[in-house]
Amino acid sequence: MHNAAFLNTMKWKRIFVLFLITLTVPKLKAQFLEDAEAMGLVKSSIDHIYNFEFAQADKYAAEISKKYPGHPVTYLLKAFSMNWRYLPIDSNKEKMEEYQKLLQKCLEATRQRYGSGSTDPEAVFFTMASHGYIALTHNYRGEFLKAVGEARKAYKSLVDGMSFVEVNPDFYFTSGLYNYYVNVYPEMYPVVKPLMIFFKSGNKAKGLQQLRLGAEKGVITMAETCYYLSHIYLAYEDRMSDGLIYTGKLRRLYPGNPVYRMRYIENLLHLGRYQEAAKENLVLAKYNKGLFQKAYYCFDGLLKERNGNDREAKEAFSKALEVPLEMQYIKEYHAMAFAGLARIADRAGDKKLAKAQYKKCLEYAEYKRLIREAKNYK
C-alpha cells in the first residue's frame, strides 16, 4: 500500500487513542481528592515535571508514596514522570518496558482497592488513564490492533467520567476531547464513519466549550487541556489567535518545557510574529534531542524563507527532514518541511519537483491549512 494511503488508513485507529489523552495527568476525586495535602503534593510534583525539573518532582512523589503506599496514584505519577523525562519514551526500549510495568501495576492496584468494574470516580480515572497510556504505547509502536483493544477497555470509563464534570472540573478535559473528536475525525477521515456506531455521539461546539472551561477551571489537567485545545485551534479550526491564548499561557507557566515552547513558536509563525519566533527558536536550538532539532530546523527554514533567502531556507528544511521522524509531537513539522521545499521549487520554476514535494507533504499533514495548500497546488 502506498505510504500516504497507509497513513490515512491508520489514522482512524488513532481516534480510539486520542480520546484518552487524560492519560497524561492524574486527575483524582473522592477519597484521595479529599486529602488536600496529598493533592497539593500531586499538583506540585506535576508542575515540576511539566517544567522539566524532575529532581524536585521526585521529592514530592516520594512524599506521596510514603503517605499512600501502594495506591494507584503512586504508579501513575511515576509513569507520567517517565513519559516526560525520557521523551519520546517509545524510542527507549528499556524505559518503555519499565513504563508499561508501572501502568499494569496501576491497574492491579485499582482493582485491589476498588474491585473490578467499579464506578467510583477514582477507579474510573485510574482505569481510564492506565489503559489509555498503554494504548498510546502500542500506537507509537505501530501496534494498532493492540492500541484499539486497550482503548476499548478505557471507553466505558471515559463515558462514566462525563458525569463527573459538574463536581470535578478536571473531567472537562476528557469530556471535551471526546465531544470534539468524535465528530471531527469522521469529517476528516470518512473511513471511520462505519465505526462510529460503537461510540456515544458527540457535539463539537460543546467539546470546545468544555475544553475552554477545563483550561480555565481545571486544577490538575489545566496544562494538558491548554495543549490539546491549542492543537485543535491550530490544526483543525484554523484560529491562530485563539491558539495563542493557550500556547502563550503554557510558555509563561512552564518556560523549561521545550514541547510547550515548540508549540508557542509555531503559533507565533502562523500569526506572522517572526521576530518573537526567531528569538524563541534560538532557545529551542539548545535542546539536542531529535524531535526538538527537527522543529528548530523547520522553524528556521520558515524564518529564512520569510526573509527571502531560499538557499538557506532549503538547507534548513532539508536538515529538518534528515532528523528521524517521531510520530509524537512533530509529524506536522515533517510535513511543513516538505511544503517549504515545494514552495522553493515552485519559485525556482521546477513545478514537477514542487508537486512531488507537496505529495510527500500530504503523506504526513494533518493541519487543514497545510492540506489545503498542498492540494490546491497546480
Order of alpha helices (4+ residues) and beta strands (2+ residues): alpha-alpha-alpha-alpha-alpha-alpha-alpha-alpha-alpha-alpha-alpha-alpha-alpha-alpha-alpha-alpha-alpha-alpha-alpha
